[in-house]
Amino acid sequence: MKRILSAATALCLMAGMTACGSPARPSAAETPAPTPDEGLAEETTAGSHILVAYFSLANEQYEVGVIEMGNTEIVAEIIADATGADTFKIESTEEYPATYDGLLEVSRQEENDPPQIAGTVENMDGYDTIFLGYPIWWGDLPTIVKVFLRSYDFTGKTIVPFCTHAGSGLSGTPGTIEDICPDASVGEGLAIRGSTAQNDRDSAAQSVESWLADGGYID
Ligand SMILES: Cc1cc2nc3c(=O)[nH]c(=O)nc-3n(C[C@H](O)[C@H](O)[C@H](O)COP(=O)(O)O)c2cc1C
């Protein structure tokens, strides 16, 4: 089911969203205090030094109708399968609306009233590489992903961004990650159209595999 977009939203999507501006970043006072990691473990329980952390929503999404698994989650699973990484799904303590129009509204409200993340990564110190997945929202990272980045110390780690989108590509988000986490290295990102992830998983998997191989994450 394709929903009819508001004129402004339709224009943004047609323009690849790059001209639509980024929402103001919430101030430090508005975001939760960092969660300190306890202890310095050598390895995670699964023995992997790689984490795939991602935010992704099912239900109604642009171009793909009502879906059971979010577009970004599909890509996250492909990456985790290929690398043997652990996974962490970034979820809000409050449920998101099931409609696309509802999401458009809530995503704007969140910019001034950031969501809280349910659960924590148990041992962030055990990971040296974090694949970070998100949908592009308003040409930017969703606010909840910014909250995630401010909740841990990523010093010395490599963050490798991947996103799904409806025309914007990565839309400058690697630079935003660098701004939020100046002491981390940010790897080459991957952008996959949401409709490709949802409707053509083989093609998405091929893109993921060549990107992982180029980055030296798989042979
Ligand atoms: C609130 C909201 C804002 C969006 N803004 C953009 C955008 O600026 N550019 C773009 O290409 N796609 C945009 N999209 C489309 C999503 O990036 C795309 O549908 C994505 O694949 C959804 O991933 P998910 O199912 O993992 O949540 C937006 C979607 C929503 C819900």
The ligand as a MOL file (V3000), in Angstrom:
LIG
                    3D

  0  0  0     0  0            999 V3000
M  V30 BEGIN CTAB
M  V30 COUNTS 31 33 0 0 0
M  V30 BEGIN ATOM
M  V30 1 C 10.0910 10.0200 9.3550 0
M  V30 2 C 10.7180 9.5740 8.0700 0
M  V30 3 C 11.5530 10.4230 7.3770 0
M  V30 4 C 12.1830 9.9840 6.2050 0
M  V30 5 N 13.0400 10.8220 5.5730 0
M  V30 6 C 13.7150 10.3750 4.4850 0
M  V30 7 C 14.6730 11.1880 3.8390 0
M  V30 8 O 14.9460 12.3200 4.2340 0
M  V30 9 N 15.3060 10.6900 2.7450 0
M  V30 10 C 15.0650 9.4370 2.2670 0
M  V30 11 O 15.6710 9.0380 1.2980 0
M  V30 12 N 14.1610 8.6280 2.8790 0
M  V30 13 C 13.4870 9.0720 3.9640 0
M  V30 14 N 12.5870 8.2510 4.5890 0
M  V30 15 C 12.4010 6.8750 4.0850 0
M  V30 16 C 13.2130 5.8420 4.9060 0
M  V30 17 O 14.5660 6.2150 5.0080 0
M  V30 18 C 13.1410 4.4630 4.2600 0
M  V30 19 O 11.8260 4.0970 4.0390 0
M  V30 20 C 13.8480 3.4090 5.0880 0
M  V30 21 O 14.1630 2.3200 4.2590 0
M  V30 22 C 13.0370 2.8950 6.2730 0
M  V30 23 O 13.8140 1.9310 6.9450 0
M  V30 24 P 13.2920 1.0030 8.1170 0
M  V30 25 O 12.1770 0.1210 7.5610 0
M  V30 26 O 14.4790 0.1850 8.4930 0
M  V30 27 O 12.8260 1.8560 9.2530 0
M  V30 28 C 11.9290 8.6750 5.7270 0
M  V30 29 C 11.0490 7.8360 6.4190 0
M  V30 30 C 10.4490 8.2690 7.5770 0
M  V30 31 C 9.5260 7.3460 8.3270 0
M  V30 END ATOM
M  V30 BEGIN BOND
M  V30 1 1 1 2
M  V30 2 1 2 3
M  V30 3 2 2 30
M  V30 4 2 3 4
M  V30 5 1 4 5
M  V30 6 1 4 28
M  V30 7 2 5 6
M  V30 8 1 6 7
M  V30 9 1 6 13
M  V30 10 2 7 8
M  V30 11 1 7 9
M  V30 12 1 9 10
M  V30 13 2 10 11
M  V30 14 1 10 12
M  V30 15 2 12 13
M  V30 16 1 13 14
M  V30 17 1 14 15
M  V30 18 1 14 28
M  V30 19 1 15 16
M  V30 20 1 16 17
M  V30 21 1 16 18
M  V30 22 1 18 19
M  V30 23 1 18 20
M  V30 24 1 20 21
M  V30 25 1 20 22
M  V30 26 1 22 23
M  V30 27 1 23 24
M  V30 28 2 24 25
M  V30 29 1 24 26
M  V30 30 1 24 27
M  V30 31 2 28 29
M  V30 32 1 29 30
M  V30 33 1 30 31
M  V30 END BOND
M  V30 END CTAB
M  END
